[in-house]
Amino acid sequence: MIEQDTVRLLRECDAGAKMGVDSLNDVIGRVKDGGFHKALEASREAHEAMSGEIRGELERYRDEGKDPAPMASAMSWLKTHAEMAMDSSDAVIADLMTDGCNMGVKSLSKYLNQYEAADEKSKDLAKRLIAEEEQLAQRIRAYL
């Protein structure tokens, strides 16, 4: 049970980290404020670093990981591009990113609770990814 929960939690973390990087890549080039841009860059680097750690753990279990759900990715992309087509201000981008962070925190917290038999290393990765999402949402509140 431990190994099964560990792999399942790592897969969800993998999908979440990839979704975070994709979302950051979608908006980062449109941000006007230097401080906001720097916060997004730092978060993207953190997501990429954690993604590497997650993939390393998945390789230990000979698992290929998980991509974000195609429907979730498509809906996120559509919402982002539709809203930014109407208004591409930093406030709109901060609002979109805050919503994404909140969704990430919610889903990763759910999986952390669901896969309670996972090993401590995978739980730690999930908690660090949750913390990164929470910190980004807090850092960008000034741009809402």
N, C-alpha and C positions, 0 to 999 in steps of 0.2 A: 504493500500500500504506500509506503514511504516513497519508493522510486516512482510509482505511477503518479502520485500527487506532485512530486518534485518536477517531473517532466511536464505535466499539465500546467503547473504554475509558470515554469520557465517559458513554455510556448506562449502563454498569455502575455508575459512580460516582453517577449520577443515581438509579438504583434503590436503591443502598446508602444514600445520604443521606436519601432519602424514607423508607426502612425505619427508619433511625435516629430520625428525627423522629417517625414514627408510634409506635415503641416507647416513646420518651421520653414522648410524650403519654399513652400508655396507663397509665403508672405514676406520673407526677409528682405528680398530685393525691392519691395515697395515701401518699406518704412523710411520715413523722412528724418525723424529725430535720431541723433547719434547715440544717445543713451539707450533708447529703446532698441535700436539696432544691435548695440553691444550686448544687451540683456538676452536678446533672441539668439545671437551668435553663441554666447556662453552656454545657453540651454541646449542648443543644437550639438555643441561639442560634448556636453555632459550626456545627452541622449546617445550619441554615437559611441562614446566610451562605454556606457553601460550596455549598449547593444552588443559590443564586442565581447564583454564579459559574459553576457547571457548566451551568446553563440558558443563561446568556449565551454560553458557548462553543458549546453545541449549536446555538443560534440562528445563530451565524456559519456553521455548516455546513448550515443549514436542516433541522435534525433536531428532532423532537419529544421526544426523550429516551425514557426507559423507566421504567415503573412497576415496583415490586417484583412478583415472580411471585405471582400470586393464591394459589397453594398455600402458598408460603412465608409470605405475610402471614397467611393463615388459620391455619396451624399455629402461628405465633408468637403470634397473638391467643389461640388456644385454650389453648396452654400457659400463657401469662401469666395468663389469667383463671381457668383451672382451679386452678393452684397458689395464686393469691391468694385463691381462694374457700376454700381449706383453711387458709391462713395468709397474712395480708397484712402480715406484719412487714417492717421495713426490711431484715432479713437475707435474706428470700426475694426481695424486690425487687432487692437488690444481686446476689444469685446469678443471677437472671434476666437482669439487665442485663449482668453479666459474661459470661454465655454468649453473649448477643447481640453484645457487643463482639468476643469471640473469633471468632465466626462471620463478622462483618464484616471483621475483619483477615484472616482466612483467605481469604475469597472475593475481596476486593479485591486481595490480594497475588497470588492466582492470576491474576486478570485483568491485573494490571500486568505479570506475567511473560509471559502469553499474547500480549498486544498490545504487544510490545516495539518495534514500529515507530511507535508513537504519538508525537505531538510532545511536546516537553518540558513545555509548559504543562499538557497533560492528565495527563502523568505526575506533575507536581508536585501537581496537584489530588488525584490518587489517593493520593499519599504523605501529603498533609496530612490527608486523610480517615482514612487508616489510623492516622496519629499521634493524631488526636483520639479514635479508638476505643481505642487503647492507653492513652492518658492517662486517659480516663474509667474504664476498667477498673482502673487503678492507684489513682485517686483514691477509688474507692468500696470498695476492699478493706477498709477499716476498718469497713465496715457489714456485712460477711459474717458 
